[in-house]
Structures are given as structure tokens and as C-alpha cells.
Amino acid sequence: QMQFSMSVLRPLQGWNRAVGKLHTAAFAAPFLSKHSSSLGMKRGVANGADAYFCHSHSALQSARFAQIGSARARSLSTSAPRMAAPHGFEYDYFVIGGGSGGVRSSRIAATHGAKVALAECATGGDTAEGGFGGLGGTCVNVGCVPKKLMVYGAHLAHDVHDAAAYGWNVREEGLDWPRFLANKNREIARLNGVYANLLKNSGVDVLQGRATLVDPHTVDVDGRRITADKILIAVGGGPVKPGIPGAGL
């Protein structure tokens, strides 16, 4: 994956910073609709706007990796058929947490023939701390992706203001915050779907809910007891607001 990633990003080196402004078209309603066909890789990342968005936002890169992972899973599954779990357990391997580590680990195990399940809270659902569930982990749901979209959106205010100096007749009517949030959430949901399809194509059973470790071979997912030979705890972490003066800022 690292070799592929570098091959994708190499053409971007030396690009003028202004190319980054091409991302604005991708944010038009319906949110990122012009990139939806990239999930099927109908267009290559060599396209200027798509390539830059792949580098800066990772949406297209995630879709590309999903396609590669799906193909790899299919090829491996032919030589490593899914087997029944040993010793009477329901699964060979159970993963608690659907972030980057949990998704990767479960996919690799499944493509080598293990019977695998993964549990993750619903997007925005109840977790131990913070309440930020969702496939893809911190980056997709509350980290890299929403942060960059907010940064890009903030810069557009300056672009609109500066456009008048270049002869554009513009009206600065302010930001429609609810609309931005709705579009941001729509993109996160799309990326959640990319991860869900990646897991499905790898043969991983995805369970939505909060998983709790009961004993070395048992987990409880919202009241359902599930057994596994091996259990991986990949829950990551959550934000904590310290009880100190100024924390409210």
C-alpha cells in the first residue's frame, strides 16, 4: 500500500498551491457528487482536481484502496477458504473497534481464511468516551476529514472577498452553517460506506453496537454474547475535557 500511495502522490510534487482551490467544485451540492463515480474508478486520479483532492482529503485514495483490497480479498479467498471456527467458538477472531487498525487487522485475517467479526458503534453513537462511533475511526469521523473540510470552507471566505479585486461581482452573504454540517456529514457517511464495503468484500461480519469484553473468549455486543478464539481490543481513544479554568474555550 505504501508503494501504491507514493505512486499516486508523486505527480503532485511541485504543483502550484493554487491548484488546491479546485477542491471547491467538489464541495458543491450534492456534496462531492462529481467524485462518486471514482468509487468505481471510472476516472483516474491523474485528473487534476481529483488528484489534488486525493492528496489533501484522501476520499479518492480511500476508494482506490477499497477497490484494491476487494480484489485482493477475492484472490486470496480462492486459495484460503473461510473455515469454521475451532474449539466450538463462533469466530476465530473478533475485533472490537472499526478504526484503521481494527479494519486492517480483520481484513487480513479474513483473507487468510479466518472467520472474523468486527464490532463498531454507529456513527456518532455511544462509546466509552466522547460518543464518536463509526467505521473509519477518528480520521474519517471526527479528525482528518471534517477538519480539512472546515479549513477549506474557512479559506473560501477570503477567496470570495478577494475576488472583487479581480473584477468579480460577488455578494458576501455569510455562511450557511447547517448546510455545511449536512454536507460534511454526508461525506462522512459515504466514507463509512467505503469501509463497510471493504470489510464485506473481505468476508468480515460487521456488528453495529458497543462491544464489552466478558472473558478471554467472550464479548457482549449490546446484550448479545459472542465467542471467539482470539479477541483484539482496538478501541482507540476519545477526547477528554479537563476540569480546569479555560477548558470551555
Rosetta blueprint (number, residue, H / E / L):
1 Q L
2 M H
3 Q H
4 F H
5 S H
6 M H
7 S H
8 V H
9 L H
10 R H
11 P H
12 L H
13 Q L
14 G L
15 W L
16 N L
17 R H
18 A H
19 V H
20 G H
21 K H
22 L H
23 H H
24 T H
25 A H
26 A H
27 F L
28 A L
29 A L
30 P L
31 F L
32 L L
33 S H
34 K H
35 H H
36 S H
37 S H
38 S H
39 L H
40 G H
41 M L
42 K L
43 R L
44 G L
45 V L
46 A L
47 N L
48 G H
49 A H
50 D H
51 A H
52 Y H
53 F H
54 C H
55 H H
56 S H
57 H H
58 S L
59 A H
60 L H
61 Q H
62 S H
63 A H
64 R H
65 F H
66 A H
67 Q H
68 I H
69 G H
70 S H
71 A H
72 R H
73 A H
74 R H
75 S H
76 L H
77 S H
78 T H
79 S H
80 A L
81 P L
82 R L
83 M L
84 A L
85 A L
86 P H
87 H H
88 G H
89 F L
90 E L
91 Y E
92 D E
93 Y E
94 F E
95 V E
96 I E
97 G L
98 G L
99 G L
100 S H
101 G H
102 G H
103 V H
104 R H
105 S H
106 S H
107 R H
108 I H
109 A H
110 A H
111 T H
112 H L
113 G L
114 A L
115 K L
116 V E
117 A E
118 L E
119 A E
120 E E
121 C L
122 A L
123 T L
124 G L
125 G L
126 D L
127 T L
128 A L
129 E L
130 G L
131 G L
132 F L
133 G L
134 G L
135 L L
136 G L
137 G H
138 T H
139 C H
140 V H
141 N H
142 V L
143 G L
144 C H
145 V H
146 P H
147 K H
148 K H
149 L H
150 M H
151 V H
152 Y H
153 G H
154 A H
155 H H
156 L H
157 A H
158 H H
159 D H
160 V H
161 H H
162 D H
163 A H
164 A H
165 A H
166 Y H
167 G L
168 W L
169 N L
170 V L
171 R L
172 E L
173 E L
174 G L
175 L L
176 D L
177 W H
178 P H
179 R H
180 F H
181 L H
182 A H
183 N H
184 K H
185 N H
186 R H
187 E H
188 I H
189 A H
190 R H
191 L H
192 N H
193 G H
194 V H
195 Y H
196 A H
197 N H
198 L H
199 L H
200 K H
201 N H
202 S H
203 G L
204 V L
205 D E
206 V E
207 L E
208 Q E
209 G L
210 R L
211 A E
212 T E
213 L E
214 V E
215 D E
216 P L
217 H L
218 T E
219 V E
220 D E
221 V E
222 D L
223 G L
224 R E
225 R E
226 I E
227 T E
228 A E
229 D E
230 K E
231 I E
232 L E
233 I E
234 A L
235 V L
236 G L
237 G L
238 G L
239 P L
240 V L
241 K L
242 P L
243 G L
244 I L
245 P L
246 G L
247 A L
248 G L
249 L L
